[in-house]
Amino acid sequence: MKNVILILFIILSLPNVQAKNIELKGKAVLVTGASSGIGRSIAETLASKGAFVYAGARKQKDIDQLSQIKNIMGIRLDVTKPNEIVAAVDLVKKEGRGLYGLVNNAGVFFHAPLIEVAESELQFMMDVNVFGPYRVTKAFAPLIIESRGRISNISSIAGIAAGPMFGPYAMSKFAIEAFSESLSHEMRKFDVQVSVVEPGNFKSNIMKNMHKRLALMEAEDIPTSYKEEYKALSGFTAIDRSHHRDPVAVANAVVQAFSSAQPKLRYMVTPTQAEANMTLRAAMAKVVQLNSDHEFSVDRKTLISTLDAASQ
């Protein structure tokens, strides 16, 4: 009994040593869709922290420009082309740095009503936004597992709340939320941490194609039952994001996910309090809807205590 008490005394006397954050300097990271916007900001920010970044892009001019930046090597990587993914894996292996981090950022965007969107367009969005991260993660998983590294998937607040005309994009981002959550559980056995970053409306080029799409529809007078909704979108200030905040906050969230000793699963990053509130309300509304009027509904006090417990 005395020995047990002595052991307990020694344990309780030990200092509470917290795990140290991870130094990114010298670690290799791959970022897809790194030619502009959020992807470019992530690549440059990681490089500024001393990481060596393989920056994926589709066009040679972007690859060349990225390669001019310190600690960045531009590589050809279209996430819809398996042969380019295989070539990227071979290149990273040949370089001999291993691979600590993977950022699945490449994505496309357009508005469309779900009952009118062409199946080919929906397939393209899913091919880039959902199957792209799946293909790249699967291909690079052995290298990430070998280094006990990190994976960060770029989602959106549209992966939490869906609205009219956002259906196709929200579908793809809801899928990334599920992909990230399941992948997080599955990779724990390999000591690999997975996170998902949900940006709000930051400065990017993602809306340019949407602007062209709206102009084309108007020029060709494409039939639609949603003319008013399209007109509203054409005047929506989010189409021109040049005045929006720089996405460095999103890049910093990825840095936290890659360097923290205890990274979070989710990092919501919005430029305004209003966007954060909107997203949280949408998430809470789902809880209320799930709890509403069924055999096992709980009272308000239990809901609040459940929220408190989840916050611990």
C-alpha positions in Angstrom: 0.0 0.0 0.0 2.9 2.4 0.9 4.4 1.7 -2.6 1.1 2.6 -4.3 0.8 5.8 -2.3 4.5 6.7 -3.2 3.9 6.1 -6.9 0.8 8.3 -6.9 2.7 11.0 -5.0 5.4 11.0 -7.6 2.9 11.1 -10.5 1.0 14.0 -9.0 4.3 15.8 -8.4 5.4 15.6 -12.0 5.2 18.9 -13.9 2.3 19.2 -16.4 4.3 19.1 -19.6 2.3 20.0 -22.7 3.2 18.6 -26.1 5.2 21.1 -28.1 4.0 22.5 -31.4 5.6 21.1 -34.5 8.2 23.1 -36.4 7.3 23.3 -40.1 10.8 24.3 -41.2 12.2 21.8 -43.7 8.9 19.8 -43.9 7.5 19.1 -47.3 3.9 19.9 -48.1 1.7 19.6 -51.2 -0.9 22.2 -52.0 -3.4 21.6 -54.8 -4.9 24.5 -56.7 -2.1 26.8 -55.7 -2.0 29.1 -58.7 -4.2 31.8 -57.1 -6.6 32.8 -54.3 -6.7 30.7 -51.2 -4.4 28.1 -52.6 -1.7 30.6 -53.5 -2.0 32.2 -50.0 -1.6 28.8 -48.3 1.4 27.9 -50.4 3.2 31.2 -49.8 2.4 31.2 -46.1 3.6 27.7 -45.5 6.8 28.5 -47.5 7.3 31.6 -45.4 7.3 29.3 -42.3 10.2 27.3 -43.8 8.2 24.4 -45.2 9.0 23.2 -48.7 5.9 23.5 -50.8 5.0 21.5 -53.9 2.4 23.8 -55.4 0.0 22.2 -57.8 -1.2 24.0 -60.9 -2.6 23.2 -64.3 -1.0 25.9 -66.5 2.7 26.1 -67.3 2.9 29.8 -66.7 1.5 29.4 -63.2 3.9 26.5 -62.5 6.8 28.7 -63.6 5.7 31.7 -61.5 5.2 29.5 -58.4 8.7 28.1 -58.8 10.2 31.6 -58.6 9.1 31.8 -54.9 11.5 30.7 -52.2 10.7 27.2 -50.8 8.1 26.5 -53.5 8.3 24.1 -56.5 5.5 24.5 -58.9 4.3 21.1 -60.2 1.7 20.1 -62.9 -1.3 18.7 -61.1 -4.8 18.6 -62.4 -6.8 16.7 -59.7 -9.1 15.2 -62.4 -6.3 13.5 -64.3 -5.0 10.3 -62.6 -1.8 10.3 -64.8 -0.8 13.7 -63.5 -1.5 12.6 -59.9 0.8 9.5 -60.5 3.5 11.8 -62.0 3.2 14.1 -59.0 3.7 11.2 -56.6 6.7 10.0 -58.5 8.2 13.5 -58.5 7.8 13.9 -54.7 9.4 10.5 -54.1 12.2 11.4 -56.4 12.9 14.7 -54.6 13.5 12.7 -51.5 12.0 15.0 -48.9 9.2 12.8 -48.0 5.8 14.4 -47.5 4.5 15.7 -44.2 1.4 17.7 -45.3 -1.3 17.6 -47.9 -3.7 20.5 -48.6 -6.6 19.5 -50.8 -7.6 23.0 -52.0 -8.3 22.8 -55.7 -12.0 23.5 -56.4 -14.5 25.0 -58.8 -17.7 26.9 -58.2 -20.9 27.9 -60.0 -24.5 28.8 -59.0 -27.4 26.9 -60.5 -30.9 25.7 -59.5 -30.8 22.0 -58.8 -33.8 21.2 -61.1 -32.1 22.9 -64.1 -28.3 22.2 -63.7 -27.0 20.0 -66.4 -25.8 16.6 -65.2 -22.5 17.1 -67.0 -21.9 20.3 -65.0 -22.8 18.6 -61.7 -20.4 15.7 -62.6 -17.6 18.2 -63.3 -18.0 19.9 -60.0 -18.0 16.6 -58.1 -15.0 15.4 -60.2 -13.0 18.4 -59.1 -14.3 19.2 -55.6 -15.0 15.7 -54.3 -13.2 13.1 -56.4 -10.1 15.3 -56.7 -9.4 15.3 -52.9 -10.2 11.5 -52.8 -7.8 10.7 -55.7 -5.0 12.9 -54.3 -5.3 11.7 -50.7 -5.4 8.1 -51.8 -2.3 8.5 -53.9 -0.2 10.4 -51.3 -1.5 8.5 -48.2 1.5 6.2 -48.0 3.9 9.1 -47.9 1.8 11.0 -45.3 1.5 7.8 -43.2 5.2 7.3 -43.4 5.9 10.7 -41.9 2.9 10.6 -39.5 1.9 13.8 -41.1 -1.2 16.0 -41.6 -4.0 16.4 -44.1 -6.1 19.5 -44.5 -9.1 19.7 -46.7 -10.5 23.1 -47.8 -14.2 23.1 -47.5 -16.5 26.1 -47.1 -19.2 27.5 -44.8 -21.4 26.3 -47.7 -20.5 22.8 -46.4 -22.4 23.7 -43.2 -25.3 25.7 -44.7 -27.0 25.3 -48.1 -29.1 27.9 -49.7 -31.0 28.5 -53.0 -28.8 28.4 -56.2 -25.9 27.0 -54.1 -27.0 23.4 -54.3 -24.3 21.9 -56.5 -21.5 23.7 -54.7 -22.9 23.0 -51.3 -23.4 19.3 -52.2 -19.7 19.0 -53.0 -18.7 20.8 -49.8 -21.0 18.8 -47.6 -19.3 15.7 -49.1 -15.9 17.1 -48.1 -17.1 17.5 -44.5 -18.1 13.9 -44.4 -14.9 12.8 -46.2 -12.8 14.7 -43.7 -14.6 13.4 -40.7 -14.4 9.8 -41.7 -10.8 10.1 -42.9 -9.9 11.6 -39.5 -11.2 8.5 -37.7 -9.5 6.2 -40.2 -6.1 7.8 -40.1 -5.7 7.9 -36.3 -4.3 4.4 -36.3 -1.4 5.7 -38.3 -0.9 8.8 -36.1 -2.0 11.1 -39.0 -4.1 14.1 -38.2 -6.9 15.3 -40.5 -8.5 18.7 -40.5 -11.1 20.6 -42.5 -11.0 24.3 -43.0 -14.3 26.2 -43.8 -13.6 29.6 -45.3 -16.2 32.3 -45.7 -16.1 35.0 -48.4 -12.5 35.9 -48.9 -10.7 37.5 -51.9 -10.4 34.9 -54.7 -11.0 34.3 -58.4 -13.5 31.6 -57.8 -16.4 33.8 -58.9 -15.0 34.8 -62.3 -16.3 31.8 -64.1 -19.7 32.4 -62.5 -19.7 35.9 -63.9 -19.0 34.6 -67.4 -21.7 32.0 -66.9 -24.3 34.6 -66.1 -23.3 36.7 -69.1 -23.5 33.7 -71.4 -27.0 32.8 -70.2 -28.2 36.4 -70.8 -26.6 36.6 -74.2 -28.0 33.3 -75.4 -31.3 33.8 -73.6 -31.1 30.3 -72.1 -34.5 29.3 -70.8 -34.8 29.2 -67.0 -37.5 29.4 -64.4 -35.1 31.3 -62.2 -34.4 34.5 -64.1 -35.0 36.7 -61.0 -32.7 34.6 -58.9 -30.0 34.8 -61.6 -30.5 38.6 -61.9 -30.1 38.9 -58.1 -26.9 36.9 -58.3 -25.5 39.0 -61.2 -25.8 42.1 -58.9 -24.5 40.3 -55.9 -21.3 42.0 -54.6 -19.7 38.6 -53.9 -19.3 38.1 -57.6 -16.5 40.7 -57.5 -14.3 39.6 -54.6 -11.4 42.0 -55.2 -12.6 44.2 -52.3 -12.8 41.2 -49.9 -10.3 40.4 -47.2 -7.1 38.6 -48.2 -7.3 34.9 -47.4 -4.2 34.9 -45.3 -6.5 34.0 -42.3 -7.4 30.8 -44.1 -3.7 30.1 -44.7 -3.0 30.7 -41.0 -5.7 28.1 -40.1 -3.8 25.5 -42.2 -0.6 26.5 -40.5 -2.3 25.9 -37.1 -3.6 22.5 -38.3 -0.2 21.4 -39.5 1.8 22.8 -36.5 -0.4 22.4 -33.5 0.4 19.5 -31.1 -3.4 19.0 -30.8 -5.0 20.2 -34.0 -8.7 20.6 -34.3 -10.9 18.7 -36.7 -12.7 21.8 -37.9 -11.4 25.4 -38.5 -14.1 27.8 -39.5 -12.6 31.0 -40.8 -14.9 33.9 -41.8 -14.0 37.6 -42.6 -17.0 39.0 -40.6 -18.9 38.2 -37.4 -22.1 38.2 -39.5 -20.9 35.2 -41.6 -19.7 33.4 -38.5 -23.1 33.9 -36.8 -25.0 32.8 -39.9 -23.1 29.6 -40.1 -23.4 28.8 -36.4 -27.2 29.5 -36.6 -27.5 27.1 -39.5 -25.6 24.4 -37.6 -27.7 24.9 -34.5 -30.9 24.9 -36.5 -30.1 21.4 -37.6 -29.8 20.3 -34.0 -33.2 21.8 -33.2 -34.7 20.1 -36.3 -33.2 16.8 -35.4 -34.6 17.1 -31.8 -38.1 18.3 -32.8 -41.2 16.3 -32.1 -40.2 12.6 -32.0 -40.2 9.9 -29.4 -36.7 10.7 -28.0 -36.8 14.5 -28.1 -35.0 16.1 -25.2 -35.9 19.3 -23.3 -34.0 22.6 -23.7 -32.0 22.1 -20.5 -30.7 18.7 -21.8 -29.8 20.4 -25.2 -27.8 23.1 -23.4 -26.0 20.6 -21.2 -25.2 18.5 -24.2 -23.7 21.6 -25.9 -21.7 22.4 -22.7 -20.4 18.8 -22.6 -19.4 19.0 -26.3 -17.5 22.3 -25.6 -15.3 20.7 -23.0 
